[in-house]
Amino acid sequence: MSSLLNVSESTFLALHGMVILAKAAPDKVRVKTIALELKASEAHLAKVFQKLSKAGLVRSLRGPAGGYSLVDSPENTSFLNIYEAIESKINIEVCPFGKSECMYDTCIFDSSITELATHILDTFRNIKLSKYL
């Protein structure tokens, strides 16, 4: 069965992993612990958290007392922040099908797709980690 809105495995892990960090805050959580809870590959999750760290959403501490923790509060961290850290900045001004030019004089979706994309973008912007505490 197909889904109209697809989210990559990396984004799935980032969103769920960040909720785990929010619930544990201010404590640090190891990638191994998150991987076990999400039933995910530790190596894949480590790469995801490297991206989140590079984006400034998490900080890491190495060593026996190490792990990851949130940089900002759960109230200030949105799903959009997390999504864009993994997938890249969202641009709803471009064709959702990746075309530089429409084959018709007027797009067959007119403004419907842009309105839908705007709604999804706003929804991701408004969902904060704090919702799951």
N, C-alpha and C positions, 0 to 999 in steps of 0.2 A: 504494500500500500504506500502511496506517495503522500508527501506532506507539502502544503503550500509554502510554509515557512521552514526552511532548513537551517539548522545551526550546526556548525562543525563540532567534531569531538573535542577539539582544543578549547573552543568557546564554552561548550558544556562543562568541561573540567574547570575552566577558569571561573565561571559563574558559581558553580557548586563549591569549589575550593574556597572562594572568597567568602561565601556564607559560613563555611566552617571556621575560617579565621575570625569573622565577625562574632560568632558565638563564643569563641575562645578568648577574645580580646579582654585584657591586654596581653595575655600569655602568647608565647610563640608556639607554633605547631610545625612539626617536621613533615616533610614531603611524604615520607614513608607512612605516617599516620593518616594523612589525607588520602593517599593512594589506597590504603586498606579500606577506608570508609567508602570511597567512591568505586571500589573494585576496578581500579585503573592501573595502568602501567606506571611504575615509579619513574622510569626514564622519560616517558611522555609528559607526565605531570611536572617533572623538574624543568623541562623545556618551556612549558606553559608558564610556570612561575618565574622563570628567567625573563620572559616577556613582560609579565606583570611588574617585576622589579625594575626593568628598564623604563617602563612607562611611569614609574613613581607611585604605584599603587600599593606595593608591599616592600618591606625591608627584610633582608635576611641577615642572620647571624650564624656564623659557622661554629663548629665545636660541639662538645657534649651537651651544652645548654642551649644549642642553636635551634634554628627553625625560622619560620616566616611569621610576620605579623603585619597588620594593616598600618599604612602610613597615616591615613586620615580616618576620621570617625565613620562608622557605618552610616550615619545620617547624611554624610557628604559624599558617599561613594555610590554612584548609580550603576545600573546594569549597562548603560551606554558607555561609561568610562571603561568598564571591563571589556565589553564587546570590542570597542575601538582599539584597546591595547593589544588584542589578539588578532583582529581581522584588518585593521587600519581604519582611518577616518571615513565616516559615511558621507557620501555626496548624493543627495536625492535629486540634484539638478541634471543628472545624466540619465540616459536611457537605461531602464532596468535590464534591458536585453543586451547591453553593451554595444549598441549600434551608434555610430557617429552621425548617421543620417537616416531619416525615416524613408521607407520605400513608398509611402503614400504622402499626399499633400498635407494631410492632417493625421496625426497619430490616432490609430483606431481606439486607443484607450483614453483619448483626450486628457483630461486632468485627473482621471480616476486613479491611475497608478501612483501619481505623485501625491495625491491626497492620502492614499493608503500608506505609502512609504512615510509620509510626514506623521501620520497617526502612530505607526510602529516606532518611529524614531522618538516621538514624544513619550510613548509608553515606556520605552527602555530608559529614557532620561529621567522619568518620574519614579521608577522602581528603585528604591534605595536598599542597601544591605540591611538597614535597620528594620525593614519590614519583616525580616525572618528571625528576629531576636526574641 
